């Protein structure tokens, strides 16, 4: 039986991180569900030889470093079924792949699914995690799954450190754009193209993948000002390509709303309800489609004694995302202290 997923790992050097990544896949993934495609992107520190030693893996060697998009494209040429694009500086815990597949299988309109992580941006980021071992990573992953089982979030942007791409998306959208060179913004670009093709992007809120972050760039001596320059240059390439795109405008609005949301949550945690109210109201005005803004504004109003308005906002959050567990739990808590029973959705 053909595996459902081709796991593609492009790598330039960083042998120790590559070993950790591959070892975690072999230890924590059902071998019948995937095939491994390892792309040696011009490495000179033993990564190529290590990849060749992995039993049953398909190994592709490039003479030079083609960058993330170029390396991914070499892997996609050999892929079968769905493609799971994975950075070499990640560690995957038990249960990771079934959780991503479950999110993808919910709806044929979902084109790409990404996990939560300690090192990402936007809605995939979990703040203030301190995980020091594989046992810690597995334990946190299990805890997150128990708390959020079966939930997902809609998004207009996914970070490319770990992306499960549907096979029909690959057939329709094609390869990654290599104009972004060594890396950065090729994942943003692909997300725009996937949405233009009529597919949706989702975050599997119950799935966690550990990410060290920027290890390949560090190994190439790209950090600090050099990394910021690379980000600026590729950001400009992205804006030039999509400046007239509705998807670009929506993604920019979404990012702006998420920034306001983070400020609002921080103000709420600091006890400044008035500031949190203002910031979260602006977040809704900036991007009305984000369910978390309604839920969080509801939490502010609840703390201010505005229970009726808060309940309405929790319900609005669930109308946008029926599986939003935090909003479900907020409604359940409201139901315990209000006189009139609230119709509660069932936990998935």
Protein Blocks (a to p, Z undefined) as FASTA:
>chain_A
ZZfbdcddddeejkllmmmmmmmmmmmccfklpccddddehiaehpmmmmmmpghiacdd
dfbdebjmlmmmmmmmmgghjdddddfkbccdehklmmmmmmmmmpmklmbdcdddfbdg
hjlbcghiacfbfklmmmmmmmmmmmmgoiacddfbdcfkbccddfklmmmnopadfklo
nnghjlmmmmmmmmmnopacdddfkbccddebjmlmmmnopahjlmmmmmmmmmmmmmmm
mmmgmklmmmmmmmmmmmmmmmmmmmmmnopaklmmmmmmmmmmmmmmbmklmmmmmmmm
mmnopamlmmmmmmmmmmmmmmlmklmmmmmmmmmmcmbdcdddddZZ
